[in-house]
């Protein structure tokens, strides 16, 4: 999962991408980091409606 976060952060820095795409990629990295922290604490987030709110 750390590799996915690192990849998304690198991709978010690509100058040729639109600002919207860079933001979405950086947001995904932050969401994955939050999910990883929650999982390390022993919790599990399901892929149901509202899972972004639970993660962040």
HTML snippet that shows the backbone in 3Dmol.js (N, CA, C, O; Angstrom):
<script src="https://3Dmol.org/build/3Dmol-min.js"></script>
<div id="view" style="width:600px;height:400px;position:relative"></div>
<script>
const pdb = `
ATOM      1  N   UNK A   1       0.826  -1.182   0.000  1.00  0.00           N
ATOM      2  CA  UNK A   1       0.000   0.000   0.000  1.00  0.00           C
ATOM      3  C   UNK A   1       0.880   1.260   0.000  1.00  0.00           C
ATOM      4  O   UNK A   1       0.520   2.275  -0.597  1.00  0.00           O
ATOM      5  N   UNK A   2       2.024   1.184   0.669  1.00  0.00           N
ATOM      6  CA  UNK A   2       2.927   2.343   0.656  1.00  0.00           C
ATOM      7  C   UNK A   2       3.411   2.650  -0.747  1.00  0.00           C
ATOM      8  O   UNK A   2       3.616   3.813  -1.093  1.00  0.00           O
ATOM      9  N   UNK A   3       3.598   1.616  -1.562  1.00  0.00           N
ATOM     10  CA  UNK A   3       4.031   1.839  -2.943  1.00  0.00           C
ATOM     11  C   UNK A   3       2.953   2.559  -3.740  1.00  0.00           C
ATOM     12  O   UNK A   3       3.258   3.416  -4.569  1.00  0.00           O
ATOM     13  N   UNK A   4       1.700   2.216  -3.493  1.00  0.00           N
ATOM     14  CA  UNK A   4       0.580   2.876  -4.166  1.00  0.00           C
ATOM     15  C   UNK A   4       0.528   4.351  -3.778  1.00  0.00           C
ATOM     16  O   UNK A   4       0.327   5.216  -4.630  1.00  0.00           O
ATOM     17  N   UNK A   5       0.710   4.631  -2.495  1.00  0.00           N
ATOM     18  CA  UNK A   5       0.704   6.019  -2.028  1.00  0.00           C
ATOM     19  C   UNK A   5       1.849   6.801  -2.660  1.00  0.00           C
ATOM     20  O   UNK A   5       1.657   7.914  -3.149  1.00  0.00           O
ATOM     21  N   UNK A   6       3.046   6.209  -2.646  1.00  0.00           N
ATOM     22  CA  UNK A   6       4.216   6.876  -3.233  1.00  0.00           C
ATOM     23  C   UNK A   6       4.002   7.118  -4.723  1.00  0.00           C
ATOM     24  O   UNK A   6       4.342   8.187  -5.230  1.00  0.00           O
ATOM     25  N   UNK A   7       3.445   6.143  -5.425  1.00  0.00           N
ATOM     26  CA  UNK A   7       3.202   6.298  -6.864  1.00  0.00           C
ATOM     27  C   UNK A   7       2.214   7.428  -7.128  1.00  0.00           C
ATOM     28  O   UNK A   7       2.425   8.246  -8.024  1.00  0.00           O
ATOM     29  N   UNK A   8       1.133   7.473  -6.347  1.00  0.00           N
ATOM     30  CA  UNK A   8       0.143   8.529  -6.546  1.00  0.00           C
ATOM     31  C   UNK A   8       0.723   9.906  -6.256  1.00  0.00           C
ATOM     32  O   UNK A   8       0.423  10.868  -6.962  1.00  0.00           O
ATOM     33  N   UNK A   9       1.545  10.006  -5.229  1.00  0.00           N
ATOM     34  CA  UNK A   9       2.163  11.301  -4.930  1.00  0.00           C
ATOM     35  C   UNK A   9       3.105  11.727  -6.047  1.00  0.00           C
ATOM     36  O   UNK A   9       3.151  12.907  -6.396  1.00  0.00           O
ATOM     37  N   UNK A  10       3.852  10.793  -6.608  1.00  0.00           N
ATOM     38  CA  UNK A  10       4.720  11.117  -7.753  1.00  0.00           C
ATOM     39  C   UNK A  10       3.881  11.537  -8.951  1.00  0.00           C
ATOM     40  O   UNK A  10       4.196  12.520  -9.622  1.00  0.00           O
ATOM     41  N   UNK A  11       2.814  10.792  -9.220  1.00  0.00           N
ATOM     42  CA  UNK A  11       1.953  11.114 -10.362  1.00  0.00           C
ATOM     43  C   UNK A  11       1.288  12.480 -10.197  1.00  0.00           C
ATOM     44  O   UNK A  11       1.050  13.179 -11.182  1.00  0.00           O
ATOM     45  N   UNK A  12       0.989  12.859  -8.960  1.00  0.00           N
ATOM     46  CA  UNK A  12       0.346  14.150  -8.718  1.00  0.00           C
ATOM     47  C   UNK A  12       1.272  15.319  -9.045  1.00  0.00           C
ATOM     48  O   UNK A  12       0.815  16.453  -9.187  1.00  0.00           O
ATOM     49  N   UNK A  13       2.561  15.050  -9.163  1.00  0.00           N
ATOM     50  CA  UNK A  13       3.535  16.103  -9.473  1.00  0.00           C
ATOM     51  C   UNK A  13       3.811  16.233 -10.966  1.00  0.00           C
ATOM     52  O   UNK A  13       4.593  17.096 -11.362  1.00  0.00           O
ATOM     53  N   UNK A  14       3.199  15.413 -11.798  1.00  0.00           N
ATOM     54  CA  UNK A  14       3.435  15.463 -13.238  1.00  0.00           C
ATOM     55  C   UNK A  14       2.856  16.764 -13.791  1.00  0.00           C
ATOM     56  O   UNK A  14       1.660  17.028 -13.664  1.00  0.00           O
ATOM     57  N   UNK A  15       3.699  17.551 -14.389  1.00  0.00           N
ATOM     58  CA  UNK A  15       3.302  18.891 -14.848  1.00  0.00           C
ATOM     59  C   UNK A  15       2.279  18.851 -15.978  1.00  0.00           C
ATOM     60  O   UNK A  15       1.478  19.777 -16.101  1.00  0.00           O
ATOM     61  N   UNK A  16       2.281  17.814 -16.803  1.00  0.00           N
ATOM     62  CA  UNK A  16       1.390  17.764 -17.953  1.00  0.00           C
ATOM     63  C   UNK A  16      -0.053  17.429 -17.624  1.00  0.00           C
ATOM     64  O   UNK A  16      -0.918  17.514 -18.496  1.00  0.00           O
ATOM     65  N   UNK A  17      -0.328  17.052 -16.392  1.00  0.00           N
ATOM     66  CA  UNK A  17      -1.691  16.705 -16.014  1.00  0.00           C
ATOM     67  C   UNK A  17      -2.483  17.953 -15.648  1.00  0.00           C
ATOM     68  O   UNK A  17      -1.917  18.967 -15.240  1.00  0.00           O
ATOM     69  N   UNK A  18      -3.787  17.864 -15.800  1.00  0.00           N
ATOM     70  CA  UNK A  18      -4.633  18.987 -15.401  1.00  0.00           C
ATOM     71  C   UNK A  18      -4.614  19.110 -13.875  1.00  0.00           C
ATOM     72  O   UNK A  18      -4.287  18.159 -13.164  1.00  0.00           O
ATOM     73  N   UNK A  19      -4.963  20.271 -13.401  1.00  0.00           N
ATOM     74  CA  UNK A  19      -5.008  20.504 -11.953  1.00  0.00           C
ATOM     75  C   UNK A  19      -6.026  19.567 -11.297  1.00  0.00           C
ATOM     76  O   UNK A  19      -5.802  19.085 -10.187  1.00  0.00           O
ATOM     77  N   UNK A  20      -7.138  19.314 -11.980  1.00  0.00           N
ATOM     78  CA  UNK A  20      -8.152  18.412 -11.436  1.00  0.00           C
ATOM     79  C   UNK A  20      -7.609  16.998 -11.273  1.00  0.00           C
ATOM     80  O   UNK A  20      -7.848  16.352 -10.252  1.00  0.00           O
ATOM     81  N   UNK A  21      -6.883  16.518 -12.272  1.00  0.00           N
ATOM     82  CA  UNK A  21      -6.334  15.161 -12.218  1.00  0.00           C
ATOM     83  C   UNK A  21      -5.253  15.065 -11.153  1.00  0.00           C
ATOM     84  O   UNK A  21      -5.173  14.067 -10.436  1.00  0.00           O
ATOM     85  N   UNK A  22      -4.423  16.093 -11.046  1.00  0.00           N
ATOM     86  CA  UNK A  22      -3.372  16.079 -10.007  1.00  0.00           C
ATOM     87  C   UNK A  22      -4.002  16.070  -8.622  1.00  0.00           C
ATOM     88  O   UNK A  22      -3.540  15.353  -7.734  1.00  0.00           O
ATOM     89  N   UNK A  23      -5.061  16.866  -8.433  1.00  0.00           N
ATOM     90  CA  UNK A  23      -5.749  16.887  -7.145  1.00  0.00           C
ATOM     91  C   UNK A  23      -6.362  15.536  -6.829  1.00  0.00           C
ATOM     92  O   UNK A  23      -6.232  15.046  -5.708  1.00  0.00           O
ATOM     93  N   UNK A  24      -7.033  14.922  -7.808  1.00  0.00           N
ATOM     94  CA  UNK A  24      -7.671  13.623  -7.594  1.00  0.00           C
ATOM     95  C   UNK A  24      -6.642  12.557  -7.234  1.00  0.00           C
ATOM     96  O   UNK A  24      -6.902  11.694  -6.396  1.00  0.00           O
ATOM     97  N   UNK A  25      -5.485  12.619  -7.864  1.00  0.00           N
ATOM     98  CA  UNK A  25      -4.427  11.647  -7.589  1.00  0.00           C
ATOM     99  C   UNK A  25      -3.851  11.869  -6.193  1.00  0.00           C
ATOM    100  O   UNK A  25      -3.605  10.905  -5.467  1.00  0.00           O
ATOM    101  N   UNK A  26      -3.636  13.113  -5.815  1.00  0.00           N
ATOM    102  CA  UNK A  26      -3.139  13.420  -4.470  1.00  0.00           C
ATOM    103  C   UNK A  26      -4.182  13.040  -3.420  1.00  0.00           C
ATOM    104  O   UNK A  26      -3.836  12.539  -2.350  1.00  0.00           O
ATOM    105  N   UNK A  27      -5.458  13.280  -3.726  1.00  0.00           N
ATOM    106  CA  UNK A  27      -6.541  12.903  -2.813  1.00  0.00           C
ATOM    107  C   UNK A  27      -6.557  11.391  -2.608  1.00  0.00           C
ATOM    108  O   UNK A  27      -6.746  10.914  -1.489  1.00  0.00           O
ATOM    109  N   UNK A  28      -6.361  10.651  -3.674  1.00  0.00           N
ATOM    110  CA  UNK A  28      -6.334   9.194  -3.564  1.00  0.00           C
ATOM    111  C   UNK A  28      -5.170   8.742  -2.678  1.00  0.00           C
ATOM    112  O   UNK A  28      -5.313   7.805  -1.893  1.00  0.00           O
ATOM    113  N   UNK A  29      -4.033   9.400  -2.803  1.00  0.00           N
ATOM    114  CA  UNK A  29      -2.890   9.070  -1.950  1.00  0.00           C
ATOM    115  C   UNK A  29      -3.233   9.327  -0.485  1.00  0.00           C
ATOM    116  O   UNK A  29      -2.920   8.509   0.380  1.00  0.00           O
ATOM    117  N   UNK A  30      -3.873  10.458  -0.207  1.00  0.00           N
ATOM    118  CA  UNK A  30      -4.261  10.781   1.171  1.00  0.00           C
ATOM    119  C   UNK A  30      -5.284   9.783   1.699  1.00  0.00           C
ATOM    120  O   UNK A  30      -5.206   9.368   2.856  1.00  0.00           O
ATOM    121  N   UNK A  31      -6.237   9.398   0.864  1.00  0.00           N
ATOM    122  CA  UNK A  31      -7.252   8.423   1.270  1.00  0.00           C
ATOM    123  C   UNK A  31      -6.619   7.074   1.577  1.00  0.00           C
ATOM    124  O   UNK A  31      -6.982   6.430   2.561  1.00  0.00           O
ATOM    125  N   UNK A  32      -5.685   6.643   0.752  1.00  0.00           N
ATOM    126  CA  UNK A  32      -5.010   5.370   0.990  1.00  0.00           C
ATOM    127  C   UNK A  32      -4.164   5.428   2.262  1.00  0.00           C
ATOM    128  O   UNK A  32      -4.089   4.449   3.005  1.00  0.00           O
ATOM    129  N   UNK A  33      -3.532   6.566   2.512  1.00  0.00           N
ATOM    130  CA  UNK A  33      -2.746   6.723   3.738  1.00  0.00           C
ATOM    131  C   UNK A  33      -3.655   6.654   4.961  1.00  0.00           C
ATOM    132  O   UNK A  33      -3.300   6.041   5.968  1.00  0.00           O
ATOM    133  N   UNK A  34      -4.816   7.277   4.875  1.00  0.00           N
ATOM    134  CA  UNK A  34      -5.778   7.220   5.981  1.00  0.00           C
ATOM    135  C   UNK A  34      -6.269   5.794   6.183  1.00  0.00           C
ATOM    136  O   UNK A  34      -6.372   5.326   7.317  1.00  0.00           O
ATOM    137  N   UNK A  35      -6.572   5.102   5.092  1.00  0.00           N
ATOM    138  CA  UNK A  35      -7.006   3.706   5.193  1.00  0.00           C
ATOM    139  C   UNK A  35      -5.927   2.834   5.822  1.00  0.00           C
ATOM    140  O   UNK A  35      -6.226   1.946   6.620  1.00  0.00           O
ATOM    141  N   UNK A  36      -4.673   3.089   5.463  1.00  0.00           N
ATOM    142  CA  UNK A  36      -3.570   2.319   6.014  1.00  0.00           C
ATOM    143  C   UNK A  36      -3.446   2.570   7.514  1.00  0.00           C
ATOM    144  O   UNK A  36      -3.237   1.632   8.283  1.00  0.00           O
ATOM    145  N   UNK A  37      -3.572   3.817   7.931  1.00  0.00           N
ATOM    146  CA  UNK A  37      -3.483   4.143   9.357  1.00  0.00           C
ATOM    147  C   UNK A  37      -4.607   3.488  10.143  1.00  0.00           C
ATOM    148  O   UNK A  37      -4.385   2.967  11.235  1.00  0.00           O
ATOM    149  N   UNK A  38      -5.812   3.514   9.588  1.00  0.00           N
ATOM    150  CA  UNK A  38      -6.960   2.890  10.249  1.00  0.00           C
ATOM    151  C   UNK A  38      -6.758   1.379  10.331  1.00  0.00           C
ATOM    152  O   UNK A  38      -7.044   0.768  11.361  1.00  0.00           O
ATOM    153  N   UNK A  39      -6.267   0.779   9.253  1.00  0.00           N
ATOM    154  CA  UNK A  39      -6.019  -0.669   9.251  1.00  0.00           C
ATOM    155  C   UNK A  39      -4.936  -1.047  10.254  1.00  0.00           C
ATOM    156  O   UNK A  39      -5.041  -2.078  10.918  1.00  0.00           O
ATOM    157  N   UNK A  40      -3.902  -0.226  10.369  1.00  0.00           N
ATOM    158  CA  UNK A  40      -2.833  -0.501  11.342  1.00  0.00           C
ATOM    159  C   UNK A  40      -3.339  -0.411  12.770  1.00  0.00           C
ATOM    160  O   UNK A  40      -2.778  -1.030  13.674  1.00  0.00           O
ATOM    161  N   UNK A  41      -4.398   0.358  12.971  1.00  0.00           N
ATOM    162  CA  UNK A  41      -4.994   0.483  14.296  1.00  0.00           C
ATOM    163  C   UNK A  41      -5.941  -0.685  14.594  1.00  0.00           C
ATOM    164  O   UNK A  41      -6.505  -0.775  15.685  1.00  0.00           O
ATOM    165  N   UNK A  42      -6.106  -1.575  13.613  1.00  0.00           N
ATOM    166  CA  UNK A  42      -6.923  -2.757  13.830  1.00  0.00           C
ATOM    167  C   UNK A  42      -8.355  -2.664  13.343  1.00  0.00           C
ATOM    168  O   UNK A  42      -9.163  -3.549  13.627  1.00  0.00           O
ATOM    169  N   UNK A  43      -8.684  -1.609  12.615  1.00  0.00           N
ATOM    170  CA  UNK A  43     -10.036  -1.438  12.096  1.00  0.00           C
ATOM    171  C   UNK A  43     -10.071  -1.751  10.611  1.00  0.00           C
ATOM    172  O   UNK A  43      -9.039  -1.800   9.942  1.00  0.00           O
ATOM    173  N   UNK A  44     -11.277  -1.961  10.112  1.00  0.00           N
ATOM    174  CA  UNK A  44     -11.452  -2.245   8.692  1.00  0.00           C
ATOM    175  C   UNK A  44     -12.549  -1.350   8.138  1.00  0.00           C
ATOM    176  O   UNK A  44     -13.633  -1.254   8.713  1.00  0.00           O
ATOM    177  N   UNK A  45     -12.263  -0.701   7.027  1.00  0.00           N
ATOM    178  CA  UNK A  45     -13.248   0.161   6.374  1.00  0.00           C
ATOM    179  C   UNK A  45     -13.789  -0.574   5.164  1.00  0.00           C
ATOM    180  O   UNK A  45     -13.028  -1.033   4.313  1.00  0.00           O
ATOM    181  N   UNK A  46     -15.095  -0.683   5.092  1.00  0.00           N
ATOM    182  CA  UNK A  46     -15.711  -1.365   3.954  1.00  0.00           C
ATOM    183  C   UNK A  46     -15.918  -0.378   2.815  1.00  0.00           C
ATOM    184  O   UNK A  46     -15.840   0.835   3.008  1.00  0.00           O
ATOM    185  N   UNK A  47     -16.177  -0.897   1.654  1.00  0.00           N
ATOM    186  CA  UNK A  47     -16.380  -0.070   0.458  1.00  0.00           C
ATOM    187  C   UNK A  47     -17.856   0.283   0.304  1.00  0.00           C
ATOM    188  O   UNK A  47     -18.429   0.129  -0.775  1.00  0.00           O
ATOM    189  N   UNK A  48     -18.463   0.754   1.381  1.00  0.00           N
ATOM    190  CA  UNK A  48     -19.861   1.175   1.326  1.00  0.00           C
ATOM    191  C   UNK A  48     -19.952   2.681   1.149  1.00  0.00           C
ATOM    192  O   UNK A  48     -18.949   3.393   1.213  1.00  0.00           O
ATOM    193  N   UNK A  49     -21.154   3.147   0.928  1.00  0.00           N
ATOM    194  CA  UNK A  49     -21.374   4.574   0.808  1.00  0.00           C
ATOM    195  C   UNK A  49     -20.908   5.268   2.073  1.00  0.00           C
ATOM    196  O   UNK A  49     -21.245   4.844   3.179  1.00  0.00           O
ATOM    197  N   UNK A  50     -20.139   6.327   1.917  1.00  0.00           N
ATOM    198  CA  UNK A  50     -19.653   7.089   3.060  1.00  0.00           C
ATOM    199  C   UNK A  50     -18.294   6.633   3.585  1.00  0.00           C
ATOM    200  O   UNK A  50     -17.822   7.143   4.602  1.00  0.00           O
ATOM    201  N   UNK A  51     -17.657   5.674   2.900  1.00  0.00           N
ATOM    202  CA  UNK A  51     -16.385   5.172   3.409  1.00  0.00           C
ATOM    203  C   UNK A  51     -15.294   6.248   3.393  1.00  0.00           C
ATOM    204  O   UNK A  51     -14.351   6.171   4.181  1.00  0.00           O
ATOM    205  N   UNK A  52     -15.401   7.231   2.526  1.00  0.00           N
ATOM    206  CA  UNK A  52     -14.423   8.321   2.517  1.00  0.00           C
ATOM    207  C   UNK A  52     -14.513   9.132   3.819  1.00  0.00           C
ATOM    208  O   UNK A  52     -13.494   9.515   4.393  1.00  0.00           O
ATOM    209  N   UNK A  53     -15.724   9.381   4.267  1.00  0.00           N
ATOM    210  CA  UNK A  53     -15.919  10.137   5.503  1.00  0.00           C
ATOM    211  C   UNK A  53     -15.367   9.366   6.698  1.00  0.00           C
ATOM    212  O   UNK A  53     -14.766   9.960   7.594  1.00  0.00           O
ATOM    213  N   UNK A  54     -15.562   8.076   6.718  1.00  0.00           N
ATOM    214  CA  UNK A  54     -15.047   7.254   7.819  1.00  0.00           C
ATOM    215  C   UNK A  54     -13.520   7.262   7.806  1.00  0.00           C
ATOM    216  O   UNK A  54     -12.887   7.329   8.859  1.00  0.00           O
ATOM    217  N   UNK A  55     -12.932   7.194   6.615  1.00  0.00           N
ATOM    218  CA  UNK A  55     -11.468   7.168   6.496  1.00  0.00           C
ATOM    219  C   UNK A  55     -10.852   8.468   6.966  1.00  0.00           C
ATOM    220  O   UNK A  55      -9.886   8.473   7.728  1.00  0.00           O
ATOM    221  N   UNK A  56     -11.422   9.574   6.502  1.00  0.00           N
ATOM    222  CA  UNK A  56     -10.820  10.866   6.794  1.00  0.00           C
ATOM    223  C   UNK A  56     -11.405  11.474   8.042  1.00  0.00           C
ATOM    224  O   UNK A  56     -11.010  12.571   8.439  1.00  0.00           O
TER     225      UNK A  56
END
`;
const viewer = $3Dmol.createViewer("view");
viewer.addModel(pdb, "pdb");
viewer.setStyle({}, {cartoon: {color: "spectrum"}});
viewer.zoomTo();
viewer.render();
</script>
